């Protein structure tokens, strides 16, 4: 990327990074203590996403399927 950052996408075998119901998934994960960096919102390119972090501050993007 132009700003010196790297973009790396990984998906461990069997992992899901998408949801059919963002509001419900967000609420469920939030109640379980998941630390969200960005609440669900529609991005300028039309996709609803939320960003959360693990204990090591690795960030993950949760995307709602169309």
Buried (B, 14 or more C-beta within 10 A) or exposed (E): EEEEEEEEEEEEEEEEEBBEEBEEBBEEBBEEEBEBEBEBEEEEEEEBBBBBBEEEEEEBBBBBEE
